Amino acid sequence: MTDAVPMTEGKGLALSPGALAGLKVIDLTRVLGGPYCTMILSDHGAEVIKIEPPQGDEVRDWGPPFHDADASYFIGVNRNKRSLALDLSKPEGRAVLLRLLEGADVLIENYKPGSMEKWGIGYAVLSQRFPRLVHCRVSGFGADGPLGALPGYDAVIQAMVGLMSINGNDTTGPLRMGTPIVDLATGLYSCIGILMALQERQRSGQGQFLDMTLHDCGMALLHPQAANHFLNGKRPKATGNPHPNISPYSKYRTRTCEIFCAIGNEPTFRRFCAFLGLDDLPKDPRFATNALRLANREALDAILDERLSQEDGHELADKLLRSGVPAGPVLHVDETMQAAHTAHRQMVTELGWYRGLGTPIKMSRTPGGTRAVPPRFNEHGAAILAAHGFTEEQIAELAATGIVVDKRRT
């Protein structure tokens, strides 16, 4: 473990071995999608050996801010892992990888499609040597097809699959989502796929190959816009804060702050109106059904804007929510990190110097969480190799020949 901090000192810590204890994951991924996936696995007990190239995971440089030369971007998705820096471009490095794969359950990588095959360690080869191995490849577009083997990046995929076109409004035009939603979703879908493959392996005894792409995972997020398009044939438009299918479902300004109200059905609309003293609103023929409220959204929003502008938004949203009407204040990131419910749910985790977002997966018997702070470059290289049967002399030779790398190459 990095930094020997007692596991009783901190927040959001893993106080059990975890649901995935005993699972061994060899992680060849960099940047975000793959590392996010493996952090989820490691939060819940999987042993994750992060193998970095000689240059290191480039997001170690994606700052400021930094901690001991590692950027927040790296720190945010790499806790609970051990780091080994290995030059896989050399046969000796690939031989080390094969040693590490002995007894491994999962290999996840995000090299350009064809790279592993060029090195002689593609799935066709690995599956013969390790028939129980689940091999997950994360790429931009997959290996074949019109865009096969081309590089993929979150913002570019957001543009290409239509996510940008439905974000923003008429004033902004298509807008990149502020969080790298495609990378994060790809990490989530990859984690789900890996767990599915491991579940199936219990029946068949066989591993399999997972072909995960940013393109597919980005497209999978187009709900309800894709469903609307399939049914009505129309091009979905960016609606800004308002929901394309529901009204009122939008952001409103109050006397003190902005709040978001999400009124999803008729009983909730009637309760919402009664709470605001607008009892006649549901009887208005313009607003009698959700479809009518959508057709007359501007008129309804004008009424609500006028009424809500008189209220203290924080107090009103709390009262609405407690009365069964979904509403909440529009908070900044620093505000939500300091919120009482965030602390109660242990969604800010701390261990020594490290602070990060806690795991959202809460399990009763095998709770996961923070086990170790994010690793420094090649921090555990010697220990990992020793645990896989390499002698001190062999480890020294690997370091001397540049197969195992102590300092990042530029």
C-alpha angles and dihedrals in degrees: 000000000000114000109004100247117159109252090231091064111079144033133277091016126164105253095179135047086257136237091280098047109145094030113125118206126186106204118200095165131117138190112021124312097058097037090049089054094049093046089058090052092046092048087063099047108279116140104237119193107194110206110198127193118245090267091053128227101318094221088072081081098045097107178046114222101067139176114202090339094309117115125233088244090065095038092053096063108026110066121129093029134113120225129223120173110213133171103226092177087079124070091233091057092051089050089057090050091053089053090052091050091062104110093003119140100196137029116189123182139163103198118140107282109269096030096100090046091050088054091050094247102098121136093269089061099036094048090059093052096035107028093173094052119119106213115196119189119192115198140152100252108351128256101289143025128072092312097030118150093004117134119262130205128185099244093043091051090048087057096044100047096046101256093120091049092061095044122083124016142260091292099049099035118208109352133196112240110250094235121057089251096169094054092046093046090049089054091050094046090046091052091050091048093050092051090048091052091049090050091051090047089064088066102036102029088224133113123216145197122265116204103199120177135185087223095059096040092049091051091049089065094062097106130168092002096066092044090051091049094049090054103039102023092227127133108252114238132211108259100181111217098347117092115246093225106029137056134224090027108124150088121289132187119236130185092273109021145345119276133191120225120195110191105179106170144020099263090051091049091053091047091048093051093046091051090054094045091249096122094150094057097085089052093055106107089225092061105030095113137022091251090054091047090053090051090049098035096133094054092047093047091051090056093046093045090055094047098043094046088075096059138085098247098209093050094042095049091050092050092046092050092048090050091055099263113124107237137133142171118263101246132190119237094256090051095052091048088058096044119122094234091051088058092045091053091045090234090150108063124195134191118165108309092348124102123173145142112293125234113275091207106095115189124183102215103022107032117185131206143118116351103159138003119256111286127251116236110295089346094149100030098117094041093050093050093046090052088055095054103267114144124228089254092052092048091050091050092050089052093045092052094047096247090118110039124211099183126037116259119226 
